[in-house]
Amino acid sequence: MRVVRSRRDQPEHLLADLADRPINYDPTTVGPGWLTDDHRRVLGYEQPGPPGELWCRARALVERYEFAPPELIRAHYRADAPLLGRHMVLEGHFLFAHFLMGVRVTAVVDESTPTRSHWGWSYETLTGHLERGKVDFHLHKNHTTGAVLFRATSYSNPSRTAHPLIRLGWRLFGRRTQLRFYRRIGEQMVALTASDAVVTAPTVRTAPRRSGVTIIDAG
């Protein structure tokens, strides 16, 4: 985690360092005392059967992290980075400051059966992040009803290395901020999948202002 102060403390500089940073927690220690979340939002209904137009719009948004509410967080990553293994700098706004926090996409799921489709990905926090843990962003389609569901699940805990004042602030206000984030990404997904203006071209440098994504040009 870094408090943004100068040009050298900008997302592009931190992004270059993330490949060498390890995940900042041991998954085997996750248990009592950790926060868990499971937030679900039905995005709408399409024709029963395999995924259709609504699913495709939703998948484009989720893959590019375009559902991020810009008033809370921005994600910075390279245009040429494959989804699995992608490093992202999350620029979060919390209390009186904003922070740069590194994450890595560590899992991608793509499954289909005669009755359902399931696609999504997960990131885990890296050394220097304000929190420790894992977040999953998944889409599900029920082939019988046609319902398309967006689901965000996570487990998390405050980082032990954060400044004492930051830990205190997180203890007082962090949970409220987390729940607001999950509420807002659900709202964003509903609003953006209802629009025909979803941007899918990977060469665009900056996504629309409606989303919290900056794509850093390859090269």
C-alpha positions in Angstrom: 0.0 0.0 0.0 1.3 3.5 -0.9 -0.2 6.9 -0.2 -0.1 8.8 -3.5 2.1 11.8 -3.1 4.3 12.4 -6.2 4.7 11.4 -9.8 7.0 8.6 -8.9 4.2 7.2 -6.7 1.9 6.8 -9.6 0.2 3.5 -10.7 2.5 2.9 -13.7 5.6 2.9 -11.5 4.1 0.5 -9.0 2.7 -1.8 -11.7 6.2 -2.5 -12.9 7.2 -3.8 -9.5 4.3 -6.2 -8.8 5.7 -9.2 -10.7 8.2 -9.7 -7.9 5.8 -9.3 -5.0 4.4 -12.3 -3.2 0.9 -12.8 -2.0 0.7 -11.2 1.4 -1.0 -14.0 3.4 -1.0 -17.7 3.8 -4.4 -19.2 2.6 -4.0 -22.0 5.2 -4.5 -19.5 8.0 -7.8 -18.2 6.7 -10.5 -18.9 9.3 -12.0 -17.3 12.5 -11.5 -13.6 12.6 -11.5 -13.2 8.8 -14.4 -11.4 7.1 -16.3 -13.3 4.4 -18.7 -11.8 1.8 -21.1 -13.2 -0.7 -23.0 -10.6 -2.8 -25.3 -11.6 -5.7 -27.2 -9.6 -8.2 -29.4 -10.9 -11.0 -28.5 -8.8 -14.1 -31.6 -9.9 -16.1 -32.9 -12.7 -18.2 -32.2 -13.9 -21.7 -33.4 -16.8 -23.8 -33.0 -20.2 -22.0 -30.1 -22.2 -23.2 -26.4 -21.3 -23.7 -25.2 -17.7 -23.0 -26.5 -14.9 -25.2 -26.2 -11.1 -25.6 -26.7 -10.2 -22.0 -24.1 -12.7 -20.9 -21.6 -11.4 -23.4 -22.0 -7.8 -22.3 -21.6 -8.9 -18.7 -18.5 -11.0 -19.4 -16.8 -8.1 -21.2 -17.4 -5.8 -18.2 -16.2 -8.4 -15.7 -13.1 -9.3 -17.7 -12.0 -5.7 -18.0 -13.0 -4.8 -14.4 -15.2 -2.0 -15.8 -17.8 -2.4 -13.1 -15.4 -0.7 -10.6 -17.2 2.4 -9.1 -14.8 5.3 -10.0 -15.7 7.2 -6.8 -14.2 4.3 -4.7 -11.6 2.6 -6.8 -9.7 2.6 -10.1 -7.9 -0.3 -11.6 -4.7 0.1 -13.7 -3.3 -2.7 -15.8 -1.5 -3.3 -19.1 -3.5 -3.8 -22.3 -1.4 -6.8 -23.3 -1.7 -8.7 -20.0 -3.6 -12.0 -20.3 -6.3 -12.3 -17.7 -4.7 -15.2 -15.7 -1.6 -13.7 -14.0 -2.6 -10.1 -14.7 -1.2 -7.6 -12.3 -3.4 -4.6 -11.3 -2.8 -1.5 -9.3 -6.0 -0.7 -7.4 -6.2 3.0 -6.6 -8.5 3.2 -3.6 -10.1 6.2 -1.9 -10.4 5.8 1.9 -11.0 8.6 4.4 -8.6 11.5 3.8 -6.3 9.8 1.3 -6.1 7.4 -1.5 -3.8 4.4 -1.8 -2.1 2.3 -4.4 -2.5 -1.5 -3.8 -1.2 -4.4 -5.9 -3.2 -7.5 -6.7 -2.7 -10.5 -9.0 -5.3 -12.6 -10.9 -4.6 -16.1 -9.7 -7.6 -18.1 -11.0 -9.9 -18.1 -14.0 -13.0 -20.3 -14.2 -14.8 -21.3 -17.4 -17.3 -24.1 -17.1 -20.4 -25.2 -18.9 -22.9 -28.0 -18.4 -26.2 -28.7 -20.1 -28.0 -26.7 -17.4 -25.6 -23.9 -16.5 -22.7 -21.7 -17.5 -20.1 -20.4 -15.1 -17.2 -17.9 -15.9 -15.1 -15.6 -13.7 -11.8 -14.8 -12.1 -10.2 -14.1 -8.8 -7.5 -11.9 -7.5 -5.3 -12.1 -4.4 -3.6 -9.3 -2.5 0.1 -8.7 -2.8 2.7 -7.4 -0.3 2.0 -3.7 0.4 -1.8 -4.0 0.1 -4.1 -2.5 2.8 -5.8 -5.8 3.2 -5.1 -9.5 2.9 -7.3 -11.9 1.1 -9.0 -13.0 -2.1 -11.9 -11.7 -4.2 -13.9 -13.7 -6.8 -16.0 -12.1 -9.6 -18.2 -14.7 -11.3 -21.0 -14.9 -13.7 -23.6 -17.7 -13.7 -26.4 -18.5 -16.2 -29.2 -20.8 -15.5 -30.0 -22.5 -18.9 -33.5 -23.3 -17.8 -34.7 -19.9 -16.6 -32.3 -17.7 -18.6 -31.3 -15.8 -15.5 -27.8 -14.2 -15.6 -26.3 -13.7 -12.1 -23.3 -11.7 -11.1 -21.7 -12.9 -7.9 -18.8 -11.4 -5.8 -17.4 -13.4 -3.0 -14.3 -12.8 -0.8 -12.4 -13.4 2.4 -10.3 -10.6 3.9 -8.5 -9.3 6.9 -6.6 -6.0 7.5 -2.9 -6.0 6.7 -0.6 -6.3 9.7 2.0 -4.1 8.1 -0.3 -1.0 7.6 0.5 2.1 9.6 -1.3 2.1 13.0 -3.5 5.1 12.0 -4.5 3.4 8.9 -5.4 0.2 10.9 -7.4 2.3 13.3 -9.3 4.0 10.4 -9.9 0.7 8.8 -11.3 -0.7 12.0 -13.7 2.2 12.3 -14.7 2.7 8.7 -13.3 -0.1 6.6 -16.2 -2.5 6.8 -18.6 0.2 5.8 -16.4 1.0 2.8 -16.3 -2.7 1.8 -20.0 -3.1 1.9 -20.5 0.1 -0.1 -18.1 -1.3 -2.7 -20.0 -4.5 -3.1 -23.3 -2.7 -3.3 -21.9 -0.3 -5.9 -20.4 -3.0 -8.2 -23.8 -4.7 -8.3 -25.4 -1.4 -9.3 -22.7 -0.8 -11.9 -23.2 -4.2 -13.4 -27.0 -3.8 -13.7 -26.6 -0.3 -15.2 -23.8 -1.1 -17.7 -25.2 -4.4 -18.9 -28.5 -2.6 -19.7 -26.5 -0.2 -22.0 -25.4 -0.9 -25.5 -22.2 1.2 -25.1 -20.0 -1.5 -23.5 -16.4 -1.0 -24.7 -14.6 -4.2 -25.5 -11.6 -3.1 -27.7 -8.4 -3.9 -25.7 -6.4 -1.1 -27.3 -8.3 1.7 -25.7 -6.1 3.6 -23.2 -8.8 4.8 -20.9 -12.2 3.3 -20.5 -15.3 5.5 -20.2 -15.6 7.7 -17.2 -18.5 5.6 -16.0 -16.0 2.9 -15.0 -12.9 2.8 -12.8 -10.4 1.4 -15.3 -7.2 2.7 -16.9 -5.6 0.4 -19.4 -1.9 1.2 -19.8 -0.7 0.8 -23.4 1.5 -2.1 -24.2 5.0 -1.4 -25.2 
